[in-house]
Amino acid sequence: MIKTSVHSECHVQANRQSPDQVFKAFSFSLDTAEESAAALQAASDAHGGQVPDAVFACAGAAKPMYLIEMQPEDLSRGMANGYWIQAWTAFVSQLFNSVSDHGQEHDISL
C-alpha cells in the first residue's frame, strides 16, 4: 500500500498545471458531518483559507462475510463505511462551497 500511495503522489505531483498548485492528503474520521467539516477545514487552512478546487473521498472498508453470519451492527457499519462517510463529505463540501466568495466551481469525486 505504501508503494501505491507514493506512486500515486508522484503521479499527481508530476501532473501539476502550474507550480503554484498545492496537493495535500489528509487522514480524518468522516463518520459525522462535524468530523467531515473538520477535515475540509484542515484542507482549506492548508490552502490559505481557500476551499479546495476538488475533493476526492476515498472512504470505505470491507468485512467479507455471508449475510447469515452478520449481526445487525455489521450491516449498520457497512452502510456507514460505504455510504454515510462519503455522503457527509459531499454534504459538507457543498456547504463550504456555498460560503466561498471566490466564484469558482468545485468538484466532488466519490
N, CA, C and O of each residue as an XYZ file, in Angstrom:
440
protein
N       0.812     -1.189      0.000
C       0.000      0.000      0.000
C       0.857      1.255      0.000
O       0.514      2.230     -0.669
N       1.929      1.256      0.710
C       2.790      2.438      0.757
C       3.350      2.723     -0.627
O       3.409      3.880     -1.045
N       3.764      1.676     -1.349
C       4.271      1.869     -2.709
C       3.229      2.538     -3.586
O       3.542      3.478     -4.316
N       2.006      2.069     -3.523
C       0.931      2.641     -4.328
C       0.705      4.095     -3.956
O       0.550      4.948     -4.830
N       0.686      4.378     -2.665
C       0.458      5.736     -2.200
C       1.564      6.671     -2.684
O       1.283      7.767     -3.169
N       2.804      6.247     -2.555
C       3.936      7.063     -3.001
C       3.883      7.240     -4.510
O       4.101      8.341     -5.016
N       3.593      6.159     -5.235
C       3.496      6.242     -6.689
C       2.387      7.208     -7.097
O       2.582      8.031     -7.991
N       1.234      7.113     -6.455
C       0.117      7.993     -6.779
C       0.474      9.446     -6.513
O       0.170     10.323     -7.321
N       1.117      9.701     -5.381
C       1.507     11.074     -5.057
C       2.494     11.613     -6.084
O       2.375     12.764     -6.502
N       3.460     10.807     -6.496
C       4.416     11.232     -7.514
C       3.705     11.535     -8.833
O       4.044     12.500     -9.519
N       2.725     10.712     -9.181
C       1.963     10.914    -10.416
C       1.199     12.233    -10.352
O       1.204     13.003    -11.312
N       0.553     12.491     -9.237
C      -0.204     13.734     -9.073
C       0.737     14.933     -9.131
O       0.464     15.907     -9.834
N       1.834     14.863     -8.400
C       2.787     15.983     -8.379
C       3.352     16.254     -9.771
O       3.580     17.409    -10.132
N       3.578     15.206    -10.551
C       4.161     15.364    -11.885
C       3.169     15.970    -12.877
O       3.576     16.461    -13.930
N       1.902     15.942    -12.561
C       0.886     16.440    -13.485
C       0.278     17.767    -13.063
O      -0.848     18.082    -13.449
N       0.994     18.533    -12.291
C       0.520     19.874    -11.913
C       0.286     20.715    -13.159
O       0.971     20.553    -14.169
N      -0.663     21.590    -13.080
C      -0.922     22.521    -14.171
C      -0.095     23.796    -14.016
O       0.158     24.501    -14.992
N       0.323     24.084    -12.793
C       1.189     25.238    -12.545
C       1.993     24.976    -11.276
O       1.582     24.176    -10.435
N       3.128     25.640    -11.134
C       3.946     25.429     -9.935
C       3.268     25.923     -8.655
O       3.686     25.576     -7.550
N       2.220     26.733     -8.811
C       1.511     27.256     -7.644
C       0.515     26.267     -7.050
O       0.038     26.469     -5.934
N       0.196     25.199     -7.782
C      -0.753     24.218     -7.272
C      -0.165     23.493     -6.073
O       1.018     23.156     -6.043
N      -1.014     23.263     -5.097
C      -0.616     22.563     -3.879
C      -1.501     21.334     -3.732
O      -2.727     21.437     -3.773
N      -0.885     20.181     -3.562
C      -1.623     18.940     -3.334
C      -1.318     18.457     -1.926
O      -0.153     18.347     -1.542
N      -2.330     18.175     -1.177
C      -2.183     17.680      0.197
C      -3.097     16.480      0.392
O      -4.151     16.381     -0.235
N      -2.692     15.586      1.252
C      -3.523     14.444      1.630
C      -3.731     14.512      3.141
O      -2.807     14.828      3.890
N      -4.938     14.216      3.576
C      -5.283     14.260      4.990
C      -5.947     12.951      5.386
O      -6.561     12.279      4.557
N      -5.820     12.598      6.644
C      -6.467     11.406      7.162
C      -7.346     11.816      8.339
O      -6.845     12.233      9.384
N      -8.646     11.696      8.163
C      -9.612     12.066      9.193
C     -10.693     11.002      9.276
O     -10.963     10.306      8.298
N     -11.306     10.877     10.435
C     -12.535     10.113     10.544
C     -13.619     10.964      9.894
O     -13.688     12.169     10.133
N     -14.463     10.347      9.077
C     -15.518     11.078      8.372
C     -16.899     10.522      8.725
O     -17.826     10.570      7.916
N     -17.019      9.996      9.940
C     -18.256      9.336     10.360
C     -19.431     10.277     10.587
O     -20.580      9.835     10.604
N     -19.161     11.566     10.761
C     -20.236     12.522     11.031
C     -20.007     13.790     10.206
O     -18.927     14.003      9.654
N     -21.035     14.617     10.135
C     -20.900     15.897      9.436
C     -19.833     16.753     10.117
O     -19.065     17.437      9.440
N     -19.780     16.720     11.444
C     -18.803     17.531     12.179
C     -17.371     17.098     11.872
O     -16.492     17.937     11.681
N     -17.139     15.784     11.826
C     -15.796     15.283     11.514
C     -15.425     15.584     10.062
O     -14.271     15.895      9.765
N     -16.384     15.494      9.179
C     -16.141     15.820      7.780
C     -15.838     17.306      7.622
O     -14.984     17.689      6.822
N     -16.529     18.131      8.377
C     -16.277     19.577      8.332
C     -14.872     19.892      8.838
O     -14.193     20.756      8.285
N     -14.434     19.195      9.887
C     -13.081     19.409     10.413
C     -12.034     19.036      9.362
O     -11.016     19.716      9.229
N     -12.280     17.967      8.627
C     -11.342     17.548      7.581
C     -11.276     18.587      6.471
O     -10.190     18.933      6.008
N     -12.421     19.082      6.047
C     -12.431     20.084      4.980
C     -11.847     21.403      5.462
O     -11.206     22.117      4.692
N     -12.061     21.726      6.718
C     -11.463     22.941      7.281
C      -9.943     22.832      7.272
O      -9.256     23.798      6.938
N      -9.412     21.669      7.634
C      -7.958     21.463      7.597
C      -7.423     21.616      6.180
O      -6.365     22.210      5.971
N      -8.152     21.080      5.209
C      -7.732     21.220      3.812
C      -7.775     22.676      3.386
O      -6.877     23.138      2.681
N      -8.786     23.399      3.793
C      -8.889     24.823      3.456
C      -7.768     25.616      4.122
O      -7.153     26.481      3.497
N      -7.509     25.316      5.389
C      -6.436     26.009      6.108
C      -5.085     25.796      5.428
O      -4.260     26.708      5.375
N      -4.864     24.591      4.910
C      -3.598     24.276      4.240
C      -3.445     25.018      2.917
O      -2.350     25.088      2.358
N      -4.553     25.571      2.420
C      -4.529     26.320      1.155
C      -4.861     27.792      1.396
O      -5.537     28.431      0.589
N      -4.378     28.311      2.505
C      -4.575     29.730      2.783
C      -6.022     30.127      3.006
O      -6.399     31.268      2.739
N      -6.837     29.204      3.492
C      -8.235     29.500      3.767
C      -9.159     29.314      2.572
O     -10.370     29.496      2.699
N      -8.616     28.957      1.419
C      -9.445     28.731      0.236
C     -10.003     27.315      0.235
O      -9.331     26.361      0.626
N     -11.240     27.204     -0.210
C     -11.865     25.895     -0.365
C     -11.144     25.164     -1.491
O     -10.889     25.757     -2.539
N     -10.810     23.893     -1.301
C     -10.137     23.152     -2.380
C     -10.974     23.128     -3.657
O     -12.204     23.110     -3.603
N     -10.296     23.128     -4.802
C     -10.987     23.053     -6.091
C     -11.652     21.701     -6.288
O     -12.690     21.608     -6.943
N     -11.068     20.661     -5.732
C     -11.610     19.314     -5.893
C     -11.454     18.546     -4.586
O     -10.468     18.706     -3.868
N     -12.440     17.716     -4.295
C     -12.409     16.848     -3.118
C     -12.543     15.416     -3.604
O     -13.493     15.085     -4.313
N     -11.604     14.570     -3.231
C     -11.660     13.149     -3.568
C     -11.915     12.392     -2.279
O     -11.076     12.408     -1.378
N     -13.041     11.738     -2.177
C     -13.387     10.970     -0.987
C     -13.062      9.505     -1.245
O     -13.779      8.813     -1.967
N     -11.993      9.056     -0.657
C     -11.587      7.647     -0.771
C     -11.893      7.001      0.572
O     -11.029      6.897      1.443
N     -13.113      6.578      0.717
C     -13.560      6.075      2.005
C     -14.188      4.708      1.846
O     -14.652      4.333      0.770
N     -14.190      3.984      2.932
C     -14.871      2.701      2.932
C     -14.027      1.620      3.561
O     -12.857      1.820      3.887
N     -14.639      0.491      3.719
C     -13.973     -0.665      4.303
C     -14.753     -1.905      3.889
O     -15.914     -1.816      3.491
N     -14.120     -3.032      3.984
C     -14.786     -4.290      3.651
C     -14.558     -5.304      4.763
O     -13.465     -5.410      5.320
N     -15.588     -6.027      5.062
C     -15.512     -7.123      6.027
C     -16.274     -8.285      5.401
O     -17.444     -8.505      5.712
N     -15.611     -9.024      4.524
C     -16.301    -10.100      3.807
C     -16.898    -11.145      4.761
O     -16.218    -11.664      5.647
N     -18.164    -11.430      4.555
C     -18.844    -12.481      5.321
C     -20.178    -12.757      4.646
O     -20.679    -11.951      3.862
N     -20.724    -13.878      4.960
C     -22.040    -14.232      4.437
C     -23.118    -13.512      5.236
O     -22.958    -13.272      6.432
N     -24.203    -13.173      4.578
C     -25.295    -12.462      5.225
C     -25.789    -13.214      6.458
O     -26.117    -12.598      7.472
N     -25.839    -14.514      6.375
C     -26.334    -15.307      7.501
C     -25.420    -15.198      8.735
O     -25.863    -15.429      9.860
N     -24.160    -14.850      8.518
C     -23.200    -14.698      9.622
C     -23.250    -13.305     10.248
O     -22.721    -13.097     11.340
N     -23.877    -12.359      9.570
C     -23.856    -10.965     10.016
C     -24.747    -10.721     11.219
O     -25.752    -11.396     11.443
N     -24.334     -9.738     11.968
C     -25.125     -9.192     13.064
C     -25.665     -7.843     12.595
O     -25.135     -7.276     11.640
N     -26.688     -7.323     13.230
C     -27.205     -6.007     12.833
C     -26.123     -4.915     12.796
O     -26.155     -4.029     11.942
N     -25.177     -4.992     13.724
C     -24.095     -3.999     13.764
C     -23.235     -4.063     12.497
O     -22.743     -3.038     12.027
N     -23.055     -5.274     11.943
C     -22.267     -5.416     10.717
C     -22.932     -4.680      9.552
O     -22.257     -4.023      8.760
N     -24.249     -4.796      9.456
C     -24.978     -4.099      8.395
C     -24.919     -2.585      8.588
O     -24.726     -1.838      7.629
N     -25.084     -2.142      9.823
C     -25.021     -0.701     10.107
C     -23.652     -0.132      9.797
O     -23.545      0.934      9.190
N     -22.600     -0.833     10.208
C     -21.234     -0.365      9.950
C     -20.947     -0.381      8.457
O     -20.267      0.513      7.953
N     -21.447     -1.372      7.743
C     -21.264     -1.431      6.296
C     -21.888     -0.236      5.595
O     -21.291      0.325      4.676
N     -23.082      0.157      6.019
C     -23.734      1.331      5.430
C     -22.977      2.606      5.804
O     -22.823      3.508      4.981
N     -22.513      2.672      7.038
C     -21.755      3.863      7.455
C     -20.478      3.991      6.630
O     -20.151      5.077      6.152
N     -19.760      2.886      6.466
C     -18.497      2.927      5.721
C     -18.703      3.123      4.226
O     -17.905      3.794      3.572
N     -19.746      2.553      3.693
C     -19.937      2.588      2.249
C     -20.764      3.758      1.753
O     -20.685      4.113      0.577
N     -21.552      4.363      2.622
C     -22.436      5.431      2.167
C     -22.246      6.723      2.967
O     -21.896      7.758      2.400
N     -22.476      6.663      4.272
C     -22.516      7.898      5.061
C     -21.205      8.658      5.073
O     -21.211      9.889      5.054
N     -20.089      7.961      5.105
C     -18.797      8.660      5.117
C     -18.669      9.540      3.881
O     -18.238     10.689      3.983
N     -19.031      9.026      2.737
C     -18.944      9.806      1.510
C     -20.055     10.850      1.432
O     -19.832     11.956      0.940
N     -21.243     10.507      1.911
C     -22.350     11.457      1.884
C     -22.051     12.676      2.746
O     -22.322     13.804      2.333
N     -21.492     12.465      3.946
C     -21.159     13.604      4.808
C     -20.106     14.491      4.153
O     -20.184     15.717      4.239
N     -19.126     13.880      3.501
C     -18.080     14.658      2.835
C     -18.679     15.511      1.717
O     -18.350     16.691      1.596
N     -19.546     14.929      0.908
C     -20.182     15.679     -0.178
C     -21.061     16.797      0.383
O     -21.047     17.917     -0.129
N     -21.817     16.496      1.425
C     -22.705     17.481      2.045
C     -21.915     18.674      2.564
O     -22.244     19.824      2.271
N     -20.875     18.392      3.335
C     -20.065     19.463      3.921
C     -19.330     20.238      2.839
O     -19.181     21.456      2.947
N     -18.869     19.553      1.796
C     -18.187     20.242      0.698
C     -19.102     21.282      0.066
O     -18.667     22.391     -0.244
N     -20.356     20.929     -0.123
C     -21.296     21.880     -0.708
C     -21.573     23.049      0.230
O     -21.776     24.172     -0.231
N     -21.583     22.802      1.539
C     -21.754     23.901      2.494
C     -20.581     24.859      2.402
O     -20.771     26.075      2.392
N     -19.360     24.317      2.335
C     -18.175     25.156      2.211
C     -18.210     25.929      0.892
O     -17.863     27.109      0.851
N     -18.628     25.265     -0.180
C     -18.687     25.936     -1.484
C     -19.691     27.076     -1.486
O     -19.458     28.102     -2.127
N     -20.798     26.913     -0.784
C     -21.830     27.947     -0.794
C     -21.386     29.195     -0.045
O     -21.883     30.286     -0.326
N     -20.459     29.059      0.902
C     -19.973     30.234      1.631
C     -18.691     30.793      1.010
O     -18.194     31.833      1.440
N     -18.159     30.105      0.004
C     -16.962     30.581     -0.683
C     -17.321     31.793     -1.531
O     -18.313     31.780     -2.261
N     -16.516     32.829     -1.429
C     -16.795     34.030     -2.216
C     -15.853     34.157     -3.408
O     -15.697     35.240     -3.971
N     -15.229     33.053     -3.786
C     -14.276     33.111     -4.890
C     -14.946     32.926     -6.243
O     -14.297     33.127     -7.270
N     -16.215     32.550     -6.281
C     -16.927     32.384     -7.531
C     -16.407     31.259     -8.396
O     -16.589     31.281     -9.613
N     -15.756     30.267     -7.786
C     -15.205     29.152     -8.542
C     -16.120     27.955     -8.440
O     -16.845     27.784     -7.460
N     -16.076     27.118     -9.485
C     -16.775     25.843     -9.416
C     -15.893     24.842     -8.712
O     -14.669     24.894     -8.832
N     -16.506     23.925     -7.975
C     -15.770     22.915     -7.225
C     -16.339     21.554     -7.556
O     -17.548     21.401     -7.735
N     -15.465     20.565     -7.636
C     -15.872     19.216     -7.992
C     -15.813     18.298     -6.798
O     -14.984     18.468     -5.905
N     -16.707     17.316     -6.791
C     -16.694     16.269     -5.783
C     -16.597     14.944     -6.526
O     -17.424     14.653     -7.390
N     -15.591     14.142     -6.193
C     -15.443     12.815     -6.778
C     -15.591     11.797     -5.669
O     -14.790     11.770     -4.735
N     -16.602     10.967     -5.765
C     -16.826      9.941     -4.750
C     -16.511      8.578     -5.326
O     -16.636      7.570     -4.630
